[in-house]
Amino acid sequence: MKNISPITLFLLIFCVGANAQQSKFNDEFLQQVAELRDAALTDGLAYDITESLTTEVGARLAGSPQDAKAVAWAQAKFKELGFDRITTEAAPLKRWTRGQETAEIISPYQHKLTITALGRTNPTPDEGINGEVVHFATLADLQAADKSEVAGKITFISERMERHKDGSGYGKAVGARGLTAQVTAEKGGIAAIIRSIGTDNNRTPHTGAASYDEDTPSVPAGALSNPDADLLVNVLKRKQPVTVKLTLTSHWDGDYTSQNVIGDMLGSEKPEEYIVIGCHLDSWDLGTGAIDDASGCGITMAAAKLIKDKLGPLKRTIRVILWANEEYGLSGAIAYHDAHKDELRQHILGGESDFGAGEIYALGTRVAESAMPTIDIMMTLLKPLGIEFAGNNGSSGADLIPMRRAGMAVFGLKQDGTDYFDYHHTANDTLDKVDPKALAQNVAAWIVVTALAAQADHDFGFGLTDKTE
Amino acid sequence: MKNISPITLFLLIFCVGANAQQSKFNDEFLQQVAELRDAALTDGLAYDITESLTTEVGARLAGSPQDAKAVAWAQAKFKELGFDRITTEAAPLKRWTRGQETAEIISPYQHKLTITALGRTNPTPDEGINGEVVHFATLADLQAADKSEVAGKITFISERMERHKDGSGYGKAVGARGLTAQVTAEKGGIAAIIRSIGTDNNRTPHTGAASYDEDTPSVPAGALSNPDADLLVNVLKRKQPVTVKLTLTSHWDGDYTSQNVIGDMLGSEKPEEYIVIGCHLDSWDLGTGAIDDASGCGITMAAAKLIKDKLGPLKRTIRVILWANEEYGLSGAIAYHDAHKDELRQHILGGESDFGAGEIYALGTRVAESAMPTIDIMMTLLKPLGIEFAGNNGSSGADLIPMRRAGMAVFGLKQDGTDYFDYHHTANDTLDKVDPKALAQNVAAWIVVTALAAQADHDFGFGLTDKTE
């Protein structure tokens, strides 16, 4: 699409005409946005940024030595891209550090298992622990079990996550990851293993955070890869006692202060009003964090840079936030909300790219009804990218939760997540999983939403009820 | 296919009629074979055997404690399946044992890499070795390099294997695995790393044997997973010196005697003549050896068992050999050839199933021209399975190499290997990679070839020139 089509232009003018009060975009601006959208489809900047972060920093678990390197990388990259203002804001966190992680079936057969510790769980002794496995099909089955079934044993939940384009299998399965360590502890178990929350068949187990608070008992807990979980299920089918040895020495490791890194492209008329986009800067430590979430950084940093270069400063500031420690604490999100709680109304609209690098197929919003005409114009510009409207009952990326709960308007550009949970939180989250073409389509879509929001004459509401929760 | 179709029957009778001298199969026998072929398509025995070996033994590197367990498993399984005669034959080998295997980029960035030692290579010191990386696109480039480029460095070959249905990318790429340790040593390098010989994008590196003899200098050598090789290439693109640390403590570990395990279904007329089928019993140690080669054991053990049960004893003995240490020495193949060298002519026709669990799409043979009419009849029965004839210039599985070179007639039922090298020699070689339906199609095909060969009135030639070498 090199030029805006006559029919698109007609639709744009019609929309602008019909909603002149809300959306005084001029035709030339909309034409420029359409041209930039199309140019973005063959632009490689987002991929280059993604390659840079994964190659020059790689794995960057919050609180690890790589955390500070990621922060330095982000500052340098914002500078290189010509952002007008680059700041960092402290994000304190309680550090969790991965240790050794091994598992094996000891009897009745001998197998090494691939396992990864669940984030925020407690360690086994250094020499590991042995125990008989008690098998539950689901978390609910474990929750319903009598303490006598669990006491002194290693629990195993074997439920498998379902594959769906919208990733909806995740919510259904992830409760096991969140709760098994605490439920097992409550029933007197000594450790917990789950089938990875993932849709693949690779020997690359999926980590991810477990629920944790200091006052609730918990046990060491890990996730087996899907093939290892299959194997354990098959061994258990033999109806003999099955003994497993686990060594998971991951542990809490004191306090750390990470940083949100913020790049602003300043607005020309209302620089103190922010359209907030971004990604999380941290990653789990098993892969290089390419789809979770370097690609989100590439998409949103590139979108802001291309807008600035091709459209010039817009009315509002485009604020790109690279959030700290999304993965096991939302530390950056909480810190930012707290630091800015007196100016939340200056945060006009926000979104986060944090669902991989798949093509975008829908826009969801949670904005005031009065802003819907502008959403309609966005949709007119998004339709040529294959993007449908998913309604005004939308949500946002996790790092916007604190501000969304406070009433901020948000949007979500929904990515095809069919394969996302093959790699999510595994050693397999590496650059090869990023398709440059799909990434560029993401940038095109983020440009449309971000530019129109930054240029709109109106806000998108505040104090909205979060209908998703 | 429940019954033999009229047209198939016509073709069979036509063939039998036309070649009455060579192939005195009676119609009833051919009808029974066709019925058994069709019944095999929904039979689960091969899958059950594959599941049993991978679950009850799992990884079974030759010379490891699992080797003896695999031998015991094979003896028990042959007995359970009702084989007439079960024997073991010694297969001496020089034992190679995997140790620790870690790698990391130390500068200019820090990354943990996934690596696996190449079989039969020497260890690094326990504390590892550091060195600057010198990058070659191909083995040929390394071979052409001046010693001054390589001396004191760690070589890295980044050539990527191509994906093809017939696995032909393997032969093109695998030379790097075979020779890099010796070529690097010859040029004064301190260690060698290669991109895995594999077609996947998983963090599961591919092991496999390197060339070795006691008199040729060699260095420690390992294979990076494809994503890790990509990362190293991208780091090298920055044109700064790249330093890597390798710890590969795998080593030679004395002598061991493994066993070929042989199950015979005795012939009724010529019990001393053998149709040799089978698989290799050993596996690499990273996965559970499901596609390499438990599935081959499942296919051939099930084929022999179903023939015996449904067709009764045939004229010749069907000999199923589970070969010892195919992976790093062909120890069982060499030992069997040497032990039976005075009776090789009693080995009428042989094949090995050792290319995973994909559907069979072709039959290749290397038999005397006088036996071709029987091959034509086999083809008539194989065509309904989607199997074409690939010519009489065929090869065989690796364990038949010594007997093939001595002139034995062989066949190969060629499997779709499109995905085989995604998993081959990796931790990902697990049961979930086996499709029960494709496995059953394999059994059906092996039944056809094995039964007709065992019942044929003629031999398949001997002293044949091995046109494949």
Interface residues (C-beta under 8 A of the other chain):
Chain A: E51 T54 T55 E56 V57 G58 A59 P65 Q66 Y109 Q110 H111 K112 T114 N201 N202 R203 T204 N226 P227 D230 L231 N234 V235 R238 G287 T288 T426 A427 N428 T430 L431 D432 K433
Chain B: E51 T54 T55 E56 V57 G58 A59 P65 Q66 Y109 Q110 H111 K112 T114 N201 N202 R203 T204 N226 P227 D230 L231 N234 V235 R238 G287 T288 T426 A427 N428 T430 L431 D432 K433
